[in-house]
Amino acid sequence: MRALIQRVSAARVSVEHAVIGEIGPGLLVLICAMQGDTEAEADSMAAKISKLRIFSDQAGKMNRSLTDTGGGALVVSQFTLAADTSRGNRPGFSAAAPPADGDRLYQHFARALADLGIPVETGAFGADMAVTLTNDGPVTIWLDTNQTA
């Protein structure tokens, strides 16, 4: 799975001008299931994100996790994170999981994050969404379960 996370002071997602998910301080998580991904990758990604120490402590150092702060997560499906731009100027998305698998793994990831005690709001898989956020920092981190870091 691939994820782009952004530390936010607030974020919301709308479909057809109606807000369907909204959080205060926490993380906006743009998530993409890749070909061959399973629930194990979704669980691993959820655990990693819940424990990332990217929130400030009393001394102003990034030393607290989403779990520590009690912040929320706005989880939005984002198949374009699978973009392959190695040939030409038009991205290809064939590395993304097929829609049925992508939706299943997206839902599983959101539940796994919630099961870890994180308040979770979601977008709508496959919908044309408008995402609004206020970056905090800004702090933006790329995660991929196929890469070790």
GILIN-V13242 format. One record per pair of residues at least 12 apart in sequence whose C-alpha atoms are under 10 Angstrom apart, sorted by the first residue. I is the first residue (numbers start at 1). J is the second residue. D is the distance in Angstrom with one decimal. If there is no record, write none. Layout:
I|J|D + I|J|D
//
This chain:
1|31|7.2 + 1|32|5.7 + 1|33|4.7 + 1|34|5.5 + 1|35|8.8 + 1|36|9.3 + 1|37|6.4 + 1|38|8.7 + 1|39|9.8 + 1|40|9.8 + 1|41|6.2 + 1|42|6.7 + 1|44|9.2 + 1|45|7.3 + 1|81|9.5 + 1|82|9.2 + 1|96|9.1 + 1|97|9.4 + 1|102|9.8 + 1|105|9.0 + 1|106|9.5 + 1|109|9.7 + 1|143|8.1 + 1|144|5.7 + 1|145|5.4 + 1|146|7.4 + 1|147|9.9 + 2|29|10.0 + 2|30|8.3 + 2|31|5.8 + 2|32|5.2 + 2|33|6.5 + 2|34|7.3 + 2|37|10.0 + 2|41|9.5 + 2|42|9.5 + 2|45|8.3 + 2|78|9.2 + 2|79|9.3 + 2|81|6.8 + 2|82|7.7 + 2|96|9.7 + 2|142|7.6 + 2|143|5.7 + 2|144|4.4 + 2|145|6.6 + 2|146|8.4 + 2|147|9.7 + 3|28|9.9 + 3|29|6.5 + 3|30|5.4 + 3|31|4.4 + 3|32|6.3 + 3|33|8.9 + 3|45|8.1 + 3|49|9.3 + 3|75|9.8 + 3|76|9.8 + 3|77|9.3 + 3|78|8.5 + 3|81|7.5 + 3|82|9.9 + 3|141|8.2 + 3|142|6.0 + 3|143|5.1 + 3|144|6.4 + 3|145|8.9 + 4|27|9.9 + 4|28|8.2 + 4|29|6.0 + 4|30|5.2 + 4|31|6.7 + 4|32|9.0 + 4|78|9.2 + 4|81|8.1 + 4|140|7.0 + 4|141|5.8 + 4|142|4.6 + 4|143|6.3 + 4|144|8.8 + 5|26|9.9 + 5|27|6.3 + 5|28|5.6 + 5|29|4.6 + 5|30|6.3 + 5|31|8.5 + 5|49|8.3 + 5|73|9.5 + 5|74|9.7 + 5|75|9.4 + 5|139|8.2 + 5|140|5.6 + 5|141|5.3 + 5|142|6.5 + 5|143|7.9 + 6|26|8.4 + 6|27|5.5 + 6|28|5.2 + 6|29|6.7 + 6|30|8.5 + 6|54|9.9 + 6|73|9.9 + 6|74|10.0 + 6|133|8.9 + 6|134|9.3 + 6|135|6.8 + 6|136|7.9 + 6|137|9.2 + 6|138|7.5 + 6|139|5.7 + 6|140|4.4 + 6|141|6.6 + 6|142|9.1 + 7|25|7.8 + 7|26|5.9 + 7|27|4.7 + 7|28|6.5 + 7|29|8.9 + 7|54|7.8 + 7|55|7.9 + 7|66|9.6 + 7|71|10.0 + 7|73|9.5 + 7|133|9.4 + 7|134|8.6 + 7|135|6.0 + 7|136|5.4 + 7|137|7.3 + 7|138|6.8 + 7|139|5.4 + 7|140|6.6 + 7|141|8.8 + 8|23|8.9 + 8|24|7.6 + 8|25|5.6 + 8|26|5.5 + 8|27|5.6 + 8|28|6.7 + 8|71|9.7 + 8|72|9.6 + 8|73|9.4 + 8|74|9.8 + 8|133|6.6 + 8|134|5.5 + 8|135|4.5 + 8|136|4.7 + 8|137|8.1 + 8|138|7.9 + 8|139|8.2 + 8|140|9.5 + 9|23|8.4 + 9|24|5.7 + 9|25|4.1 + 9|26|6.5 + 9|27|8.3 + 9|28|9.7 + 9|71|9.5 + 9|133|7.8 + 9|134|5.7 + 9|135|6.4 + 9|136|5.6 + 9|137|9.3 + 10|22|7.6 + 10|23|5.6 + 10|24|4.2 + 10|25|5.3 + 10|26|7.3 + 10|27|8.4 + 10|28|8.6 + 10|72|9.4 + 10|73|9.9 + 10|74|9.4 + 10|132|8.3 + 10|133|5.8 + 10|134|5.5 + 10|135|7.7 + 10|136|8.6 + 11|23|5.5 + 11|24|6.5 + 11|25|8.1 + 11|26|8.5 + 11|27|8.2 + 11|28|6.8 + 11|72|9.8 + 11|73|9.0 + 11|74|7.1 + 11|131|7.3 + 11|132|5.5 + 11|133|4.1 + 11|134|6.3 + 11|135|8.6 + 12|24|8.8 + 12|28|8.7 + 12|74|7.3 + 12|75|9.9 + 12|76|9.8 + 12|121|8.8 + 12|122|9.1 + 12|123|8.8 + 12|130|8.3 + 12|131|5.8 + 12|132|5.4 + 12|133|6.5 + 12|134|9.5 + 13|28|9.9 + 13|74|8.1 + 13|75|9.3 + 13|76|8.0 + 13|121|9.1 + 13|122|7.9 + 13|123|6.1 + 13|124|8.9 + 13|129|6.5 + 13|130|5.6 + 13|131|4.4 + 13|132|6.3 + 13|133|8.7 + 14|123|7.6 + 14|124|9.0 + 14|127|9.7 + 14|128|8.7 + 14|129|5.6 + 14|130|5.2 + 14|131|6.5 + 14|132|8.4 + 15|123|8.3 + 15|124|7.9 + 15|127|7.1 + 15|128|6.5 + 15|129|5.0 + 15|130|6.5 + 15|131|9.1 + 16|127|9.4 + 16|128|8.0 + 16|129|7.6 + 16|130|8.3 + 17|129|8.9 + 17|130|8.1 + 18|129|9.8 + 18|130|9.6 + 19|123|9.2 + 19|129|9.6 + 19|130|9.0 + 19|131|9.5 + 20|121|8.2 + 20|122|7.4 + 20|123|6.5 + 20|124|8.0 + 20|129|9.6 + 21|73|9.8 + 21|74|6.9 + 21|75|8.7 + 21|76|9.3 + 21|120|8.8 + 21|121|5.1 + 21|122|5.5 + 21|123|6.1 + 21|124|9.1 + 21|131|9.5 + 22|72|9.0 + 22|73|8.8 + 22|74|6.7 + 22|75|9.8 + 22|120|9.1 + 22|121|6.3 + 22|122|8.1 + 22|123|9.2 + 22|131|9.7 + 22|132|9.3 + 22|133|9.6 + 23|71|8.3 + 23|72|5.9 + 23|73|6.8 + 23|74|6.4 + 23|119|8.6 + 23|120|8.2 + 23|121|7.1 + 23|122|9.8 + 23|133|9.5 + 24|71|7.4 + 24|72|6.8 + 24|73|8.8 + 24|74|9.3 + 24|133|9.7 + 24|134|9.6 + 25|66|9.4 + 25|69|8.9 + 25|70|8.8 + 25|71|5.5 + 25|72|6.5 + 25|73|8.6 + 25|134|9.3 + 25|135|9.7 + 25|136|8.6 + 26|55|8.7 + 26|65|9.5 + 26|66|6.6 + 26|67|9.8 + 26|69|8.2 + 26|70|8.1 + 26|71|4.4 + 26|72|4.7 + 26|73|5.7 + 26|74|8.0 + 26|118|9.5 + 26|119|9.4 + 26|120|9.9 + 26|135|9.9 + 26|136|9.1 + 27|49|9.0 + 27|50|9.6 + 27|54|9.9 + 27|55|10.0 + 27|66|7.8 + 27|71|7.5 + 27|72|6.4 + 27|73|4.8 + 27|74|6.4 + 27|75|8.4 + 27|120|9.7 + 27|133|9.7 + 27|135|9.3 + 27|136|9.4 + 27|139|9.7 + 27|140|9.5 + 28|72|8.6 + 28|73|5.8 + 28|74|4.8 + 28|75|6.2 + 28|76|7.7 + 28|121|9.7 + 28|122|9.8 + 28|131|9.4 + 28|132|9.7 + 28|133|7.8 + 28|134|9.7 + 28|135|9.2 + 28|140|9.5 + 29|49|8.9 + 29|73|6.7 + 29|74|5.9 + 29|75|4.8 + 29|76|6.2 + 29|77|8.4 + 29|78|9.2 + 29|110|9.8 + 29|122|9.4 + 29|140|10.0 + 29|141|9.8 + 30|74|8.3 + 30|75|6.1 + 30|76|4.9 + 30|77|5.8 + 30|78|5.6 + 30|79|8.9 + 30|80|9.7 + 30|81|8.2 + 30|123|9.8 + 30|142|9.7 + 31|45|9.5 + 31|75|7.0 + 31|76|6.2 + 31|77|5.1 + 31|78|5.4 + 31|79|7.5 + 31|80|9.4 + 31|81|7.5 + 31|82|9.8 + 31|102|9.6 + 31|105|9.6 + 31|106|7.2 + 31|109|8.7 + 31|110|9.7 + 31|143|9.4 + 31|144|9.8 + 32|76|8.8 + 32|77|6.0 + 32|78|5.3 + 32|79|5.1 + 32|80|7.6 + 32|81|6.1 + 32|82|6.9 + 32|96|7.1 + 32|97|8.1 + 32|102|7.2 + 32|103|9.4 + 32|105|8.7 + 32|106|7.4 + 32|144|9.5 + 33|77|8.6 + 33|78|8.7 + 33|79|7.3 + 33|81|9.0 + 33|82|8.3 + 33|95|9.0 + 33|96|6.1 + 33|97|5.5 + 33|98|8.7 + 33|99|9.3 + 33|101|7.7 + 33|102|5.3 + 33|103|8.3 + 33|104|9.2 + 33|105|6.5 + 33|106|7.0 + 33|109|9.5 + 33|144|10.0 + 34|79|8.5 + 34|81|9.1 + 34|82|6.9 + 34|93|9.6 + 34|94|9.0 + 34|95|5.8 + 34|96|4.3 + 34|97|4.5 + 34|98|8.3 + 34|101|9.0 + 34|102|7.6 + 34|105|9.5 + 34|144|9.8 + 34|145|9.8 + 34|146|9.8 + 35|82|9.5 + 35|94|8.2 + 35|95|5.6 + 35|96|5.4 + 35|97|4.2 + 35|98|7.3 + 35|101|8.6 + 35|102|8.8 + 36|95|9.2 + 36|96|9.0 + 36|97|7.1 + 36|98|9.7 + 36|101|9.2 + 37|96|9.4 + 37|97|7.4 + 37|101|8.5 + 37|102|8.9 + 37|105|8.0 + 37|145|9.1 + 37|146|9.6 + 38|101|8.7 + 38|102|9.8 + 38|104|9.5 + 38|105|7.1 + 38|108|9.6 + 39|104|8.9 + 39|105|6.4 + 39|106|9.5 + 39|108|6.9 + 39|109|7.7 + 39|112|9.3 + 40|105|9.6 + 40|108|9.8 + 40|109|9.6 + 40|145|9.8 + 41|105|8.9 + 41|109|8.7 + 41|144|9.4 + 41|145|6.4 + 41|146|8.9 + 42|105|6.5 + 42|106|7.8 + 42|107|9.3 + 42|108|6.7 + 42|109|4.9 + 42|110|8.6 + 42|111|9.6 + 42|112|7.5 + 42|113|9.1 + 42|145|8.7 + 43|105|9.6 + 43|108|7.9 + 43|109|6.3 + 43|110|9.4 + 43|111|9.2 + 43|112|6.0 + 43|113|7.9 + 43|116|10.0 + 44|109|9.0 + 44|112|9.1 + 44|113|9.9 + 44|145|7.5 + 45|109|7.6 + 45|112|9.1 + 45|113|8.7 + 45|143|8.1 + 45|144|8.1 + 45|145|6.7 + 46|108|9.5 + 46|109|6.2 + 46|110|7.8 + 46|111|9.0 + 46|112|6.1 + 46|113|5.1 + 46|114|8.9 + 46|115|9.4 + 46|116|8.1 + 46|118|9.8 + 47|109|9.7 + 47|112|8.0 + 47|113|7.1 + 47|115|9.9 + 47|116|7.5 + 48|65|9.9 + 48|113|9.7 + 48|143|9.1 + 48|145|9.7 + 49|65|8.3 + 49|66|7.7 + 49|67|9.3 + 49|73|9.6 + 49|113|8.3 + 49|143|8.9 + 50|65|6.5 + 50|66|5.4 + 50|67|5.8 + 50|68|8.9 + 50|71|9.9 + 50|72|10.0 + 50|73|9.2 + 50|113|7.1 + 50|114|9.6 + 50|116|7.4 + 50|117|8.8 + 50|118|7.4 + 51|64|8.2 + 51|65|5.1 + 51|66|6.5 + 51|67|6.5 + 51|68|8.3 + 51|116|9.8 + 52|64|7.6 + 52|65|5.2 + 52|66|7.1 + 52|67|8.8 + 52|68|9.9 + 53|65|4.2 + 53|66|7.5 + 53|67|9.3 + 53|68|8.8 + 54|66|8.0 + 54|139|7.8 + 54|140|9.7 + 54|141|9.5 + 55|68|8.8 + 55|69|7.7 + 55|71|9.8 + 55|136|9.5 + 55|137|9.6 + 55|139|9.2 + 56|69|9.3 + 57|69|9.3 + 66|117|9.6 + 66|118|7.4 + 66|119|9.8 + 67|116|8.1 + 67|117|7.2 + 67|118|6.6 + 67|119|9.7 + 68|118|10.0 + 69|118|9.8 + 70|117|8.4 + 70|118|7.0 + 70|119|7.9 + 71|117|9.9 + 71|118|7.1 + 71|119|7.1 + 71|120|9.3 + 72|113|9.9 + 72|114|9.4 + 72|117|9.5 + 72|118|5.9 + 72|119|4.7 + 72|120|5.8 + 72|121|7.7 + 73|110|8.9 + 73|113|8.4 + 73|114|8.9 + 73|118|6.9 + 73|119|6.3 + 73|120|4.9 + 73|121|6.3 + 73|122|8.2 + 74|110|9.0 + 74|119|8.6 + 74|120|5.9 + 74|121|4.8 + 74|122|5.5 + 74|123|7.6 + 74|131|9.8 + 75|106|8.5 + 75|107|9.4 + 75|109|8.8 + 75|110|6.6 + 75|113|9.4 + 75|120|7.1 + 75|121|6.2 + 75|122|4.7 + 75|123|6.4 + 75|124|9.4 + 76|106|8.4 + 76|110|9.2 + 76|121|8.7 + 76|122|5.8 + 76|123|4.9 + 76|124|7.3 + 76|125|7.6 + 76|126|9.9 + 76|129|8.9 + 76|131|8.6 + 77|102|8.5 + 77|103|8.1 + 77|105|9.9 + 77|106|6.6 + 77|107|9.3 + 77|122|8.4 + 77|123|6.9 + 77|124|7.4 + 77|125|5.8 + 77|126|7.5 + 77|127|9.1 + 77|129|9.6 + 78|96|9.7 + 78|102|9.7 + 78|106|9.5 + 78|123|9.9 + 78|125|8.5 + 78|126|8.6 + 79|93|7.5 + 79|94|9.9 + 79|95|9.3 + 79|96|6.3 + 79|97|8.3 + 79|98|9.8 + 79|99|9.1 + 79|102|8.2 + 79|125|9.5 + 79|126|8.8 + 80|92|8.8 + 80|93|6.7 + 80|95|9.9 + 80|96|8.1 + 81|93|8.4 + 81|95|9.6 + 81|96|8.2 + 81|142|9.9 + 82|94|7.7 + 82|95|5.8 + 82|96|5.3 + 82|97|8.9 + 83|95|7.6 + 83|96|8.1 + 84|96|9.9 + 99|125|8.9 + 99|126|8.1 + 102|125|8.5 + 102|126|9.5 + 103|124|9.4 + 103|125|6.2 + 103|126|8.2 + 104|125|9.6 + 106|122|9.6 + 106|124|10.0 + 106|125|7.9 + 107|122|8.9 + 107|124|9.9 + 107|125|8.7 + 110|122|7.5
//
